[in-house]
């Protein structure tokens, strides 16, 4: 039964993934809402032998879940979507919008910012409308705009300091100036939905861009005479690349290629989830566009473009370890520590260290989710003998 842990709880016997490596038969002590370095004699012991304990997942690119949209849902619906992802291990989440009218996006920013301020969200990510019509994916072309710094600033102001990331096609007029504006205000400038050349991408990185929005997707493919944005984003250590590991967006060989070139310290596993995540097949809306989800794959009704994913991060974790054969410690960095660092919340979340929030995920020996704790409270309590 879910509920608050005892004031002092020791999770014992599991393989615990720490920043320094994996500890067999490790112990994690929880005092109230935080991880503690020691435990009193009367602490409650939870035997997790045969399990893994890893940090709570941090998703920096997520449009919704549980049937709820972060772009258009009511506050209660957004909270339901957040809860859905928490039940799949995502204890820290950024709400992503999709392309819409500027005034509508500004109003949504005001609504979502309140959820950031009360601790339900870690920030807002604006994906669109400042993206390329050539690589629009599941965004309405009629609503796309060049990245005018004044309009970027309008959305930043509407978010009241809670904007964490903007995805931009930085080759468009105003793109480089917008990158500089975002960098000056400590907001992530992410290159994505772009038709940029290699040289244009390098210019954007030099201006302050630090993230590649879902690398490989919605950008020109790597070519031997026209390397395009992918080569520039892979080779530069200033860039962290988002990867959607759902088996649809990326072939396992491409995932391995990204890890090989970037290293585990510069990969962030994301969901890019839409409403159907944790909910099921059916008909949905992504912004103004109709989406059909069949066998867990979301596509636009008109044109058939992939429209986000139905992924949850527990599935991304399990795939990375069991199918892609990425070391567990590297997956933990990609799914927790790296996005926490980028979002500027790594002083509180992203790793299992004394003083940080007691956000953690329990996995069984097959890496299937068995428990989730957020700030010391069990969202899903693991079954123990």
Secondary structure, DSSP 8 states (H G I E B T S, - for coil): --EE--SEEEEEEEEEEETTEEEEEEEEEEETTEEES---TT-EEEE-TT-EEEE-EEES-B-EETTEETTT--HHHHHHHHHHHHTTTEEEE-EEE-S--HHHHHHHHHHHHHHHHTTS-S-EEEE-SSS-GGG-SSS-GGG-----HHHHHHHHHHTTT-EEEEEE-TTSTTHHHHHHHHHHTT-EEEE-SB---HHHHHHHHHHT--EETTTTTTB----SS--HHHHHHHH-TT-EEEEE-SSSSS-HHHHHHHHHHH-GGGEEEE--B-TTTTT-SEEEEETTEEEEEETTEEEETTT--B-SB---HHHHHHHHHHTS---HHHHHIIIIIHHHHHHT-TTTSSS--TTSB--EEEE-TT--EEEEEETTEEEE-----
